[in-house]
Amino acid sequence: MQFGIFSVGDVTPDPTTGYTPSEGERIQAMLAIALKAEEVGLDVFATGEHHNPPFVPSSPTTMLGWIAARTERIVLSTATTLITTNDPVKIAEDFAMLQHVAAGRVDLMLGRGNMAPVYPWFGQDIQQGIPLAIENYDLLHRLWREREVDWQGRFRTPLEGFTTTPWPLDGIPPIVWHGSIRSPEIAEQAAYYGNGFFHNNIFWPIEFVERIVGLYRQRFEERGHGRADQAIVGLGGQAFMRPNSQDAVEEFRPYFDVAPVYGHGPSLEEYMAQTPLAVGSPQQVIERYAGMRDHVGDYQRQLFLMDHAGLPLSTVLEQIEILGEEVVPVLRKEMARDRPEHVPGAPTHESRKQAAGLE
């Protein structure tokens, strides 16, 4: 099972000091976080994609290419690649190039994006978000598998005899996860292609998580990709830890209250009760996340959001150390315990090379 970090790249004032990092400081912080994630033995670093303040990661492949040059093992992913407002042809080229640069340590998580102003900036309509996601991925899927593509759709100009360049590394397309916060249509799309489904469940009670992951597993089996419990599932998560749980709550509360992704809403206690947010001791975080498979079954990827809401970089790096050294080793053992042999691990470029008989 893969464990890692995902970042939304928000630029938020530190509510305890009033200090607001510059965009350049925030970008450098994300790079430092990625290097720290590899240092402590995590498996994945994923960056979001945003084109509006207060977020900075507008060019994920640029950032991931830099990280690729300075790491050896960690998988480089997006936490969202906007399949709706990006041209599928450009996605195909950019991620195939990154795949070569990173020697296969690349995958991407496709999402619709939920910020309405971004759509018209890129010539699209948010009301067409689901049709765009479906049509654009259909084209992307073909571009990585067919040397000459003839294609016509609703949302971009036709293609005639088009060949993407570079061709995917070893002829194996980058691994795709379909990311969703709430949309069953995206779970259906992931199942249709037999791709991974990443439910960013940080906003949702476990009952909703069970339903949407259950839908994906059911459709995965009905589409003939394997048994329902062999479907490829990833989940989001959040944690903040100190040896004493009350210290963790006291330190994290002011950041929670202003967080751009959920601040000014439910209280910290309500949010912890209703969502995967775990603020407390490392053991409490272990117990919360070890229990996830009781609700969604054995799954393949768990990513944590830890660097948002104005938290200082030094604090975030401390949190990643705790996660990598105290929490994840225990979770690896817990998640491996009684895991059926027929349930696959997270797909990687190397595992797909082996399956294709290329090694």
C-alpha positions, 0 to 999 in steps of 0.5 A, a space after each residue: 500500500 502507498 502512503 504519501 502527501 498531497 498539497 493544495 498549495 494555498 498561500 494563507 496567512 499564519 493566524 498565530 503570527 500574521 505572516 503571509 509567505 510570498 508565492 515564491 516562498 510557498 513554492 519552495 516550501 512545497 519542494 522541501 515537503 516533497 524531498 522530506 516525504 522521500 527522506 522519511 520513507 513515504 511513497 507518493 508526493 502529489 500536487 494540486 493544480 490551481 489557477 487562482 489565488 490563494 493557490 500557487 501550483 498552476 504548473 504541476 509538471 514543472 514542479 514534479 520535473 524539478 522534484 524528479 531530478 532530486 529524488 530517486 524513489 518517490 512516486 510523483 503525482 498530481 492531486 488534481 489535473 484539470 481534465 475539464 479546462 486542460 487540453 487532453 492533447 497537452 496533458 498527453 504530451 506533458 505527462 508522457 514527457 514527465 514520465 520519461 524525465 522521471 523514469 516512470 515514477 509518475 501518475 496523475 489524478 484527473 479531476 473536474 475542479 470546483 472553482 467556477 471562475 476557472 472554467 471561462 478563463 480557459 474557454 469552458 463552462 462549469 455547467 458542462 463539467 461532467 461531459 467535459 471530464 468524460 469526453 476529454 478523458 476518452 480522448 486522452 485514453 486513446 492518445 496514449 494507446 493509438 499511434 494515429 488518432 482520428 477524433 471528433 467531439 463537442 468541446 475541441 477541434 477534431 484530430 486527424 491522424 494525430 500522434 502524440 509525442 513523446 510516446 509513453 515510456 516503454 509504451 505504457 501509459 501513465 497511471 491514471 486515477 480519477 479523483 472525485 469529492 462527490 460525483 458518482 459519475 466520476 466513480 463510474 468513469 474510473 470503473 469503466 476504464 478499470 482505472 484507479 478511483 481516488 475519493 478525496 473524502 476530507 469533507 465527507 462522513 464515512 457513510 458517504 465514503 462507503 457509498 461512493 467507493 462501493 459504487 466504484 467497486 461494484 461497477 469495476 466488477 460489472 465492467 469485467 476488470 476483476 472482483 470488486 475487492 480488486 478495484 484500485 482505491 485511494 483516499 484522502 486524509 488529514 492529521 496533526 499530531 503531538 505526543 499529547 493530544 490536547 496540545 495538538 488540538 490547541 496548536 492546530 485550532 487557529 489554523 483549522 478556523 481559517 483554513 481555505 478548504 473548510 474554515 469558518 464552518 463546523 467546529 474542529 470537534 465537529 469536523 473531527 467527528 464527521 470526517 477523517 481529520 485526526 488531531 491528536 497523538 500519533 496513536 490516535 491517528 493510527 487508530 483512525 486510519 487503520 479503521 478505514 478499511 473496515 468501511 471501504 475494504 482493502 485499498 491501495 493509496 492513502 494521501 495526507 494533506 498536512 501543509 495548508 491553512 498557514 502552517 509554518 514550513 518547520 511545523 509541516 516538516 515535523 509533522 511529516 517526520 512523525 507521519 513517516 517515522 511513527 505512523 506509517 510503519 504501523 499502518 503498513 503492518 495493520 493494512 497488510 494484516 489479513 490482506 487477501 493475496 488476490 487484492 493488488 497493490 497500487 499500480 506502478 510503472 514497474 508493475 505494469 512493465 512486468 505484467 506486459 512481459 517487458 522485464 
